[in-house]
């Protein structure tokens, strides 16, 4: 998400919305990485070994948790105040 969006901006194909920073774009991109349901479903279809399937599920959950934590940290600091974003 980050690379394609920044590439489009640099090529003049698109532009970021007013008030959007690169930091907030990266934060939202990281939060988008939380979608682990499909990854676990595909793992169950593709992997037969119970040990390998367990490893795949744990890896997906850890990656999702890491994406969530990093995304929230970046988004909380994206406006420089450290305050939670106003909805």
DRENVO-292618 format. One record per residue (C-alpha): residue number from 1; y, z, x. Coordinates in Angstrom, 3 decimals. Each point is the difference from the previous one (the first is absolute). Example, Ala and Ser with C-alpha at 12.3 -4.5 7.8 and 13.67 -1.06 7.14 Angstrom:
<vexfis>
<vexfi><marti>1</marti><v>-4.500</v><w>7.800</w><u>12.300</u></vexfi>
<vexfi><marti>2</marti><v>3.440</v><w>-0.660</w><u>1.370</u></vexfi>
</vexfis>
This chain:
<vexfis>
<vexfi><marti>1</marti><v>0.000</v><w>0.000</w><u>0.000</u></vexfi>
<vexfi><marti>2</marti><v>2.419</v><w>0.962</w><u>2.749</u></vexfi>
<vexfi><marti>3</marti><v>-0.639</v><w>-3.021</w><u>2.217</u></vexfi>
<vexfi><marti>4</marti><v>0.188</v><w>-2.564</w><u>-2.794</u></vexfi>
<vexfi><marti>5</marti><v>3.132</v><w>1.566</w><u>-1.495</u></vexfi>
<vexfi><marti>6</marti><v>1.826</v><w>0.256</w><u>3.320</u></vexfi>
<vexfi><marti>7</marti><v>-1.138</v><w>-3.527</w><u>0.892</u></vexfi>
<vexfi><marti>8</marti><v>1.415</v><w>-1.331</w><u>-3.269</u></vexfi>
<vexfi><marti>9</marti><v>3.296</v><w>1.798</w><u>0.630</u></vexfi>
<vexfi><marti>10</marti><v>0.268</v><w>-1.327</w><u>3.560</u></vexfi>
<vexfi><marti>11</marti><v>-0.807</v><w>-3.545</w><u>-1.116</u></vexfi>
<vexfi><marti>12</marti><v>2.625</v><w>0.204</w><u>-2.735</u></vexfi>
<vexfi><marti>13</marti><v>-2.582</v><w>-0.421</w><u>-2.763</u></vexfi>
<vexfi><marti>14</marti><v>0.859</v><w>3.357</w><u>-1.545</u></vexfi>
<vexfi><marti>15</marti><v>2.085</v><w>3.102</w><u>0.472</u></vexfi>
<vexfi><marti>16</marti><v>-0.514</v><w>3.701</w><u>-0.413</u></vexfi>
<vexfi><marti>17</marti><v>1.551</v><w>1.640</w><u>-3.068</u></vexfi>
<vexfi><marti>18</marti><v>3.331</v><w>1.734</w><u>0.562</u></vexfi>
<vexfi><marti>19</marti><v>-0.482</v><w>3.391</w><u>1.603</u></vexfi>
<vexfi><marti>20</marti><v>-3.521</v><w>-0.756</w><u>1.222</u></vexfi>
<vexfi><marti>21</marti><v>-0.602</v><w>0.870</w><u>3.635</u></vexfi>
<vexfi><marti>22</marti><v>-2.790</v><w>-1.153</w><u>2.279</u></vexfi>
<vexfi><marti>23</marti><v>-1.207</v><w>3.600</w><u>0.081</u></vexfi>
<vexfi><marti>24</marti><v>-0.289</v><w>0.141</w><u>-3.800</u></vexfi>
<vexfi><marti>25</marti><v>-1.787</v><w>-3.373</w><u>-0.006</u></vexfi>
<vexfi><marti>26</marti><v>-2.559</v><w>1.301</w><u>2.506</u></vexfi>
<vexfi><marti>27</marti><v>-0.388</v><w>3.207</w><u>-2.029</u></vexfi>
<vexfi><marti>28</marti><v>-0.732</v><w>-1.890</w><u>-3.203</u></vexfi>
<vexfi><marti>29</marti><v>-2.384</v><w>-2.283</w><u>1.895</u></vexfi>
<vexfi><marti>30</marti><v>-1.912</v><w>3.029</w><u>1.260</u></vexfi>
<vexfi><marti>31</marti><v>-0.186</v><w>1.508</w><u>-3.472</u></vexfi>
<vexfi><marti>32</marti><v>-1.438</v><w>-3.313</w><u>-1.216</u></vexfi>
<vexfi><marti>33</marti><v>-2.880</v><w>0.625</w><u>2.406</u></vexfi>
<vexfi><marti>34</marti><v>-1.256</v><w>2.851</w><u>-2.175</u></vexfi>
<vexfi><marti>35</marti><v>-2.026</v><w>-2.279</w><u>-2.296</u></vexfi>
<vexfi><marti>36</marti><v>-3.443</v><w>1.114</w><u>1.104</u></vexfi>
<vexfi><marti>37</marti><v>-1.966</v><w>-0.513</w><u>-3.228</u></vexfi>
<vexfi><marti>38</marti><v>-0.737</v><w>-3.673</w><u>0.630</u></vexfi>
<vexfi><marti>39</marti><v>-0.859</v><w>0.666</w><u>3.653</u></vexfi>
<vexfi><marti>40</marti><v>-2.592</v><w>2.593</w><u>-0.963</u></vexfi>
<vexfi><marti>41</marti><v>-1.429</v><w>-2.284</w><u>-2.698</u></vexfi>
<vexfi><marti>42</marti><v>-0.347</v><w>-2.905</w><u>2.438</u></vexfi>
<vexfi><marti>43</marti><v>-1.582</v><w>2.331</w><u>2.569</u></vexfi>
<vexfi><marti>44</marti><v>-2.624</v><w>1.038</w><u>-2.535</u></vexfi>
<vexfi><marti>45</marti><v>-0.825</v><w>-3.647</w><u>-0.678</u></vexfi>
<vexfi><marti>46</marti><v>-0.072</v><w>-1.097</w><u>3.636</u></vexfi>
<vexfi><marti>47</marti><v>-1.623</v><w>2.900</w><u>1.853</u></vexfi>
<vexfi><marti>48</marti><v>-3.616</v><w>1.013</w><u>-0.548</u></vexfi>
<vexfi><marti>49</marti><v>-0.393</v><w>2.799</w><u>2.545</u></vexfi>
<vexfi><marti>50</marti><v>0.907</v><w>3.400</w><u>-1.500</u></vexfi>
<vexfi><marti>51</marti><v>1.364</v><w>1.188</w><u>3.349</u></vexfi>
<vexfi><marti>52</marti><v>2.169</v><w>-3.096</w><u>0.483</u></vexfi>
<vexfi><marti>53</marti><v>1.180</v><w>0.205</w><u>-3.630</u></vexfi>
<vexfi><marti>54</marti><v>1.001</v><w>3.628</w><u>0.481</u></vexfi>
<vexfi><marti>55</marti><v>1.896</v><w>-0.920</w><u>3.149</u></vexfi>
<vexfi><marti>56</marti><v>1.770</v><w>-2.857</w><u>-1.805</u></vexfi>
<vexfi><marti>57</marti><v>1.021</v><w>2.246</w><u>-2.908</u></vexfi>
<vexfi><marti>58</marti><v>1.285</v><w>2.709</w><u>2.319</u></vexfi>
<vexfi><marti>59</marti><v>1.952</v><w>-2.582</w><u>2.020</u></vexfi>
<vexfi><marti>60</marti><v>1.620</v><w>-1.412</w><u>-3.148</u></vexfi>
<vexfi><marti>61</marti><v>0.970</v><w>3.470</w><u>-1.223</u></vexfi>
<vexfi><marti>62</marti><v>1.461</v><w>0.994</w><u>3.381</u></vexfi>
<vexfi><marti>63</marti><v>1.970</v><w>-3.257</w><u>0.243</u></vexfi>
<vexfi><marti>64</marti><v>1.328</v><w>0.494</w><u>-3.538</u></vexfi>
<vexfi><marti>65</marti><v>1.049</v><w>3.561</w><u>0.746</u></vexfi>
<vexfi><marti>66</marti><v>1.695</v><w>-1.094</w><u>3.217</u></vexfi>
<vexfi><marti>67</marti><v>1.821</v><w>-2.823</w><u>-1.828</u></vexfi>
<vexfi><marti>68</marti><v>1.184</v><w>2.428</w><u>-2.677</u></vexfi>
<vexfi><marti>69</marti><v>1.259</v><w>2.608</w><u>2.458</u></vexfi>
<vexfi><marti>70</marti><v>1.777</v><w>-2.509</w><u>2.256</u></vexfi>
<vexfi><marti>71</marti><v>1.480</v><w>-1.848</w><u>-2.980</u></vexfi>
<vexfi><marti>72</marti><v>1.376</v><w>3.169</w><u>-1.558</u></vexfi>
<vexfi><marti>73</marti><v>1.443</v><w>1.181</w><u>3.315</u></vexfi>
<vexfi><marti>74</marti><v>1.743</v><w>-3.323</w><u>0.578</u></vexfi>
<vexfi><marti>75</marti><v>1.312</v><w>-0.214</w><u>-3.555</u></vexfi>
<vexfi><marti>76</marti><v>1.334</v><w>3.561</w><u>0.066</u></vexfi>
<vexfi><marti>77</marti><v>2.008</v><w>-0.860</w><u>3.108</u></vexfi>
<vexfi><marti>78</marti><v>0.987</v><w>-3.544</w><u>-0.937</u></vexfi>
<vexfi><marti>79</marti><v>3.447</v><w>0.972</w><u>-1.287</u></vexfi>
<vexfi><marti>80</marti><v>0.669</v><w>2.312</w><u>2.923</u></vexfi>
<vexfi><marti>81</marti><v>0.416</v><w>3.104</w><u>-2.153</u></vexfi>
<vexfi><marti>82</marti><v>-3.628</v><w>1.101</w><u>-0.125</u></vexfi>
<vexfi><marti>83</marti><v>0.397</v><w>0.637</w><u>-3.733</u></vexfi>
<vexfi><marti>84</marti><v>-2.570</v><w>-1.324</w><u>-2.460</u></vexfi>
<vexfi><marti>85</marti><v>1.037</v><w>-3.337</w><u>-1.536</u></vexfi>
<vexfi><marti>86</marti><v>1.733</v><w>0.141</w><u>-3.390</u></vexfi>
<vexfi><marti>87</marti><v>-1.791</v><w>-1.837</w><u>-2.792</u></vexfi>
</vexfis>
